[in-house]
């Protein structure tokens, strides 16, 4: 794996943690930080998605797209996708499931 690619992949979950910190509980931030410190990027992303969905925290379409794109790049299963379907859209207030039903 190319070093610049690795740095880019590593930076995304760190950035997401900072960007979403106002919507994550302290315990979830602590778990995410532990996973990141251990270089468990997939677990960190799953922790973020699970924490957001557990409390049905709103996320923007860009935040959702960034997390899903990272999960795809890391060749993760659909756990992140499934968790994020519960989170309402920060702009419309609809859940991702509702938005798909109204297309």
C-alpha positions in Angstrom: 0.0 0.0 0.0 1.3 3.4 -1.0 2.2 5.7 2.0 0.1 8.7 0.7 -2.9 6.4 0.1 -2.6 5.1 3.7 -2.2 8.7 5.1 -5.4 9.7 3.2 -7.4 6.7 4.5 -6.1 7.3 8.0 -7.0 11.0 8.0 -10.7 10.5 7.0 -11.8 8.7 10.2 -9.9 11.3 12.3 -11.6 14.1 10.4 -15.0 12.5 10.8 -14.5 12.1 14.6 -13.7 15.9 14.8 -16.5 16.9 12.5 -19.1 14.7 14.2 -17.9 15.2 17.8 -20.9 17.4 18.6 -23.2 14.5 17.9 -21.2 11.7 19.6 -21.2 10.9 23.3 -18.0 11.1 25.2 -17.8 7.3 25.6 -18.2 6.9 21.8 -15.5 9.4 21.2 -13.3 7.6 23.6 -13.9 4.2 21.9 -13.3 5.7 18.5 -10.1 7.3 19.7 -8.9 4.0 21.1 -9.6 2.2 17.8 -7.8 5.0 15.8 -4.8 4.8 18.2 -4.7 1.0 17.6 -4.9 1.7 13.8 -8.2 -0.2 13.7 -9.7 2.2 11.1 -12.6 -0.1 10.2 -13.7 -0.5 13.8 -13.4 3.3 14.3 -15.7 3.9 11.4 -18.2 1.2 12.6 -18.1 2.8 16.1 -19.0 6.2 14.6 -21.8 4.8 12.5 -23.2 2.7 15.3 -23.1 5.6 17.8 -24.8 7.9 15.4 -27.5 5.4 14.6 -28.1 4.3 18.2 -29.1 7.9 19.1 -30.6 8.6 15.6 -28.3 11.6 15.2 -28.8 13.6 12.0 -26.1 13.6 9.4 -25.7 15.6 6.2 -25.7 13.9 2.8 -22.0 14.8 2.5 -21.2 13.1 5.8 -23.2 10.0 4.9 -21.5 9.9 1.5 -18.0 10.3 3.0 -18.6 7.5 5.5 -20.0 5.2 2.9 -17.2 6.0 0.4 -14.6 5.2 3.1 -16.4 1.9 4.0 -16.4 1.0 0.3 -12.7 1.9 -0.2 -11.8 -0.2 2.8 -13.9 -3.1 1.4 -16.0 -3.3 4.5 -19.3 -5.2 4.7 -22.6 -3.3 4.9 -22.7 -2.7 8.6 -21.9 1.0 8.2 -24.5 1.4 5.5 -27.2 -0.4 7.7 -26.3 1.8 10.7 -26.5 5.0 8.7 -29.9 4.2 7.2 -31.3 4.9 10.7 -29.8 8.4 10.9 -32.1 11.2 9.7 -30.9 13.6 7.0 -29.7 16.8 8.7 -31.2 18.9 5.9 -34.6 17.3 5.4 -35.2 15.6 8.7 -36.1 12.4 6.9 -34.4 9.1 7.6 -32.4 7.6 4.7 -35.1 4.9 4.5 -37.8 7.5 4.2 -35.8 9.4 1.5 -35.5 6.3 -0.6 -39.2 5.6 -0.3 -40.1 9.1 -1.5 -38.1 9.1 -4.7 
